C-alpha cells in the first residue's frame, strides 16, 4: 500500500491538489497510509474519522434524513461525507468510506459492503458500492483503504 500511497501523492502534486479523507470503517487507514510518507504535508490537509452517525452529522454535515432513510452504509451517506470533507477542508479532492467491515453482517447489510464517495472541486460528486464479501475485518478494511487510494489516483491522472 506504501507504493500506491506514494503514487497518489505524486499524482496530486502534479495537479497541485490537496486531499482530505472522511473515513468510517477504515478508521483513518487512508490518511495514515498517505501521511506515513515523508513530505506528504504538501498534499494531505486533513482526515476525518467519523465512526458514529453523530460524528458524520457534526463533522461532515451528513443529514439526519440521509442516515435515517438510507443508513450509514449507503452511497447517499458516502456522497455527503465526501462533500462535507471537501467543503470543511477547502481541499481539491476528498474521498469517503463507510461500510460493514465485520465480523458478520449488520441487521440489513452484508459484511464486506463498502460505499465510497469521491468529491472533486467543481465536479459532480460520485459514489459507488463494492461488495468485498466476508474477507474478515482486517482484509475488508485493508481492501477498502486501497480502493479509496486508487479512486484518488485515477482522478488525479
Secondary structure, 3 states (H helix, E strand, C coil): CHHHHHHHHHHHHHHCCCEEEEECCCCCHHHHHHHCCCCHHHCEEEEEECCCHHHHHHHHCCCHHHHHHHCCCCHHHHHHHHHHHHHHHCCCEEEEEEECCCCCCCCCCCCCEEEEEEEECCCCCEEEEEECCCCCHHHHHHHHHHHHHHHHHHHHC
